[in-house]
Amino acid sequence: MVQRQLPRPAELRELVRFKRPDLDARRRRLASALTIEDLRTLAKRRTPRAAFDYTDGAAEGELSLGRARQAFQDVELHPSILRDVSTVDTLRSVFGGPSALPFGIAPTGFTRLMQTEGEIAGAGAAGAAGIPFTLSTLGTTSIEDVKAANPHGRNWFQLYVMRDREVSYDLVRRAAAAGFDTLFFTVDTPVAGARLRDKRNGFSIPPQLTLRTVLDAAPRPWWWFDLLTTPTLEFASLTSTGGTVGELLDAAMDPSISFDDLAIIRDLWPNKIVVKGVQNVEDSRRLADLGVDGIVLSNHGGRQLDRAPVPFHLLPHVVREVGSDLEVAIDTGIMNGADVVASVALGARFTLIGRAYLYGLMAGGRAGVDRTIEILSDQVVRTMKLLQVASLDELTPAHVTQLARLVPVRSDLAAVPV
C-alpha cells in the first residue's frame, strides 16, 4: 500500500510558481509563438485576407511552393557523437562581408501593405541581429530611408530591369551612393506569374475600399487604422500605382531582358553583384564563367513559374559544378532553422527568408521580425548542437540525406502501353 500524508505548506509553496501577468498584448502574443508556423497563424488573424494571401500565396496551383517546403521536410539529418558543442559559431562570410547567422532577409514587394512598419522594421531588426537586409525594387520604403534605419548594417538591393531602363539605372546609382554593398540582379520575372489568390481577392495597389474589403477588415480595424493614419505608400521605383499586382509587374518588367543588360548593370555597380533566380546547372556555369560574385537558386518563392525546379533539390548539383568558382545562396520554402542548416550542409553559402520574415512582421511589426530571427536563430543553434558540429564550416553533405519523393521519369524511354 502507498503511504499517504497531507501536503505540507512549505512543499506547496515550492510547487506554486505564478507568473506576473504581462499587460503588453503584443509581447504576450509573440512570446506564445514557438515556430514560424505559429507566427503565420498570428499573421493570418491580424491581417485582411487580400494582404495575407498576397504574402502567403504563390502562382497558379502553388505547386512550386508546396514542393519547396516538402523538400525540406523530406530530409534526414545524420549527427556525429562525442563532440564538444558547448558553444557553436554561426558567423558566416558572404558576398564580401560578415553575417552573424547563415540567413538574411530576402527582398519582398509592397511590404508596408502587410504591416505599416514595413521595411523599416525589417532593416532595423536585421541590423540589430547582425544579418543582411535586402530591399526590393518594389519595396515601399526608399533606398535612403532603409539606409537610415540600418546605418551600420549590411544593406542589399534587389533590381528588376524595367522597360524604362533609365529607371533601373537610377536605382543602381542611388543604392551605390547609399552604401548598399550587394546588388541582386533578378532574372526570373520577364512577366508576372499568375497569382490567382490576388486575382480572386481583387488585390490592388493601393487597396480599394469595396464592400468585400470592408467586411473582411471589420474584425481587424487596427490594420486599416494603421494604413490610413501613416504616410502614403511610396515605392522604391514606381512613380505611379493603381491596378492589380500582376498589372503593376507587367507594366514594370521587360521580357526582352538579356545578358547584355547584366553587362550594363555590372559596369554601373561598383560592388558585389549576385544573380537571383537561377534554376539550372547550365545557367549557373555560364554565370560563373562571366565572373559574377554569386547566384541565388530561387524560383521566386513559387510566385512566378509554377512547377519550377525545387531550389533545395538543385543545390548540390549546382554546388558541385560551380561551388569553387562563386558563392551559391538559396531561398524558397525555408520555415525552420533546420532548413537553413541542411542548406549549408549541402553547400549553400547563405540562405534568404522571405515569407518567414513577413509572417513575423504581420504578427507584430518590428517586434515580430525580431521574434522571427530569434526563432530561426535558436533552431539553427540547437540543430547544430544536436548534429554535434561547432561551426558552419564543419557541416558537410554527409550530415544530410534528401529523401526521394519526386523521382524524375527518364524522358528517353518510350511509354509502356497498359
N, C-alpha and C positions, 0 to 999 in steps of 0.2 A: 504494500500500500504506500502511496505517496504521502509524505508528511506535509501538512498544510499549516499555514500560520497567517495571521493578519499582517498586511504590509506595514512596515514602519514608516512614519512620516519622513524621516531622513532619506530613506530609499526612494520614496515617491518624488521627493524634491530632485533627486539625481536624474530621474526619468523625464521630468517635465522640462521642456525647452520651448517656451512660447517666443516666437519671433515678434519683434516690434513691427507693427504694420507699416508698410511703405505707402505713403499717400500719393506718390507720383505714379499716375496710371501708366504713363509711357514706360517708365523704368520697370514697373511690375510686369507689364506686357512683354517687354523684350527679355527680361530675366527668365520668363517661362519658356522661351524659345530655345530648344537644345540642338536643333538641326536647321539646315536651310529649308527643309520642307516645312518645319514649324513656322519659319518666317514667311514662307509662301502662304500658309493658311491665314496668318495675321494680315498679310498684304491684301488677300482677297476680301477679307471682311471690311477693310478700311478704304478700299478704292473702288470707284464706279466700274461697272463691268467693262465698258469700252476701253478705258485706260488700262485696267488689269489685263484684259485679253490682248492688248497690243504688246505688252511685255511677255505674257505667258505663252502666246500663240506662236505659230510658225506657218510655213507655206502649205497650201493645199491640204493634203491629208495628214500633215505633220509627222510623216514617217521618218524624215531625216532626224528630227529632234528626238523622237522616241527611240530610234535605233542608237543614237549617240549616247543617250542616258543608259540604255540597256547594255551597251558595250562596257561601260564602267562597272555595272553590276555583275557582268559576266567575267569577273576577274578572280583568280585565286592568287593569294599572296603567300610567299614562302619565307618564313622567318628563320634567322640564324639563332644560335643559342650561346649563352655564357659570354656575352659581350657587354662591356661597360657602357651603359646608356644613361648614366645618372644625369648627364647633360647632352643635348643634341644641338647641332649647329644648322640653322635653317637659312643662313645667309647665302645669297645667290648673286653672282656677277652675270649681268645680261645686257647685251647691246651697249657695252662700254661703260656700265655703271653698276652700282650695287642695288640689291633689293633685300630687305630683311627677311622676306619669305619668298617661296618659289612661285608666287602668283601675284598678279596685279589686276587692276580694274580695266575691263575692256571698254571700248567705245560704244556708247548707246545713244540713240537719237531721241529727241523730244523728251528729255529726261525730266524737266520740270513739270510736265503734264502728269507724270507718275506721282510726284510729291514736290511741292514748290521749292524745297531747298535744293533739289536737283544736283547739278554738277558741283556746286559749291560744297555740298555735303560730301560727295564722293571724293573730291580733291582734298578736302580737309582731313577726312578720315584716312585716306591713303598716305598723306604726308605724315600724319601722327603715327601711323603704323610702319613707316619707312618703306612703303611699296609704291610702284609707279601708278599714276592715273592717266588714262587715255581719254582725250576729248574727241568727240565725233564731229565731222563736218556738219552734221545735222543736230549738234548739241544745242541746248537752249541757254547757254551761257557763253559769253565771248571768250576768246583766247586770253585776253588781258585780264579778265576777271578770274579765270581759273588760275592764272599765274599768281594773282594777288591772294587767292585762297590757299595756295600751296607754294609759297615763295621759295622755300628751301628744299622742297622735294623734287622728285623726278616727274615731269610732265611730258606726255607723248601726244602726238596729234595724228588722227586718222583722216586721210584725204580721199575724197571722191573726186575723180576727174570729170568735170561738168561740161555740158555743151558749150558754155561760155568759158573757154579755157582761162581767160584772164581772172575770173573769179577764183579759180583754183590756184593760180599762180600767186595771187594776192594773199590768199590764206597761208601758203607756204612761207611767204616772206614775213607775214605777221607772226607765225609760230616761231620762226627762227629768231626774229627780233625779241620775242618774249622769253627766249631761253629754253624752249622745248628741245629736248635732246634727241628724240627719235621720231621719225615720220613713218606711219603705216600707210603705204600705197595700196589701196584696196582694189582688187581685180575681179571680184565675183558679183558685181552689180551693174552689168551693162543695161539692164532694165530691172524694174521691181518684181519681186516674186509675188505670186498670187496669195496674199494673206487673207484668207476667207473670213476669219473671225472679224477682222477690221471692216470688211465689206458688209457683213451681216449686221454688225453693230452700227454702221454708218459713222465710223470713227473718222473724224476730220480734225484739221488744224486751222484755227482754234476749234475747240469742241463747241458744238451747237446746242442751244437750249431748245430741245424738242420735248414733246410730251413724254417720249420714252426715256430720254436722258434725265428729265426732271424726276420721273417716278423712280428711276434707278438711283438717283442721287439722294432721294428723300431720307434713307437710313444713314447717309454719310454726309451730313451738312458741313462738317469740318473741311471736307475736301473742296467743296465749292467755295466756302468762305476763304480758304487759303488761296484758291485760284483767283478769285475776284478782288482780293484785297492786297495782292502782291503785284510787283511790276509786270507789265505786259510781256508775254513771251517774246524773246528775241533769239534768233538763230545765229549760229556761228557763221553762216554763209548766205542763207537765203534772204533775199530782200523783200520777198512777198510770201504770204501764206494764203491758204484758202483751198479746200479740197481734201480728198481722202489722202492718206499717207502714200498709197500707191501712185496717185496722180502727182503728188509733190515729187516723189522719187523719179518718176518717169520724166518730169519736166527738168529735173536737175542732172540726171545721169546721161551718159552718151554711149550708145552701143558701138561707136567707132573707136573706142579706146584701144590702144595698141602698145607694143614695146617701144615705139617712138615716143609716146607720152612718158613712159618710165624714164627714158633717157633725158628728156627735157626736165622732168622733176628732179632727177639726180643732179643735174647741173645747177638747179636753183637752190637745192637743200644742202647746207654745209655740214650736217651731222649724220648720224646713223640712219639708213633707210632700210625698211623692212617691208616685204611684200606680203600682204594679208589676203587670204582667200585661196591659197594654193591647195589643189585637190588631186594631184597625181605625181608620180615619181619623175616623169619626163620633164614637167614644167619646173620641178624642184631642181633638177640637174641643170637646166638651161639658166635658171636664175643664179645658181651657184657659179656657173661659168661666166655670167655677166658681172659677178663681183658684188652683188648686193650683200648687205650685212646680216640679213636674216630673213626668215619666212615664218608665217603663221599658217599652220594647217588648220583650215576652218571651212565649214560650209555655211557660215554666217548665222550660226545658231539655228540652222534648219529653216531660215526665213527666205531663202532665195530658191534654189532648185530642190524640190522635194525628191527623195530617193537618191540624194547625193552621197558620195562616199563618207564613211564614218571617219573623222579625223584620227580618233584613237586607234582604229584598225590600221590606218595608213601610216601612222607614226613610225613603227620600227622599220618599215621598208624604206621610208624617206631618210631616216637617220643612217641606215646602212649605206645609202647612196651618197649623201651629201653632208653627213654629220661632222665630218672632219674639215669641211670647207666653209660652212656657215652655221649660225645658230638657228635651231628649229624650236619654235614655240607652238602651242596648241590651244584651241578653245573649243567650245560647243559641248554641252552636256555635263559640265563639272558641277556637282552638287554636294561634294564631300571632300574633306581633306585627303582621304584615301585615294580619291580620283587624281588629285594633284601628285601624290607620292607615286602612284602607279605610272603616271605620265613621265615623271622624272626618271623613274627606273628604266623605262623603255627608250630613254634618250632625249626627251624634251628638255631644252634648256630652261623653259619657262612656260607658265600657263596663264590663261586670262579668264576672269569670271565676269559674266555679263548679267544674266538673269539673277544669279545669286545675290549680286550687289543691289539690283533693283528691288528684289523682294525685301531686303533689309530697309532700303530707302522708303518703300511704301508702308512698311510696318512701323517705322518710327523715325523718319528723317535721318539727320546725321547720326543720332544715337543708334538707329537701326543699321546703318552702314558699319559703324564701329562693331556692332554685335555680329554682323556677317563675318567681318575679318577675324574677330575673336573666335567664333565657332570654327571656322576653317583652320585657323592657326592651331587651336587646341587639337583638332583632328589630325593635322599634319604631324605635330609633335608626338601625339600618342601613337599614331601608326608607325612612325619611325622607331619609337622605343620598343614597340611590340615586334617589329621586324628585327630589332637589335642592330640598328645602324646609327652611328653617332653623327653622321654628316650626310648631306645630299650626295656628295661625290661617292659615298660608299654604296649607293643604290645602283643596281645593275639589272639587266633583263632576267637574270636568274631569280630575282625576287618576285617575278610576275609571270603568270600564265593567263593568256587571253583564251577563255573558253569559247568553243565554237558554237555559234547559233545560226548565223547566216553563212552558209557554205556556198561559194560560187559554183555554178554549173559550167562545165567545160564547154565553151562555145564551138569547139572543133568536132564535137560529137553529134552525129545525126540523132534526131529524136527517135526513140524506140516506140514503135507502134503498140498500142494497147490491145 
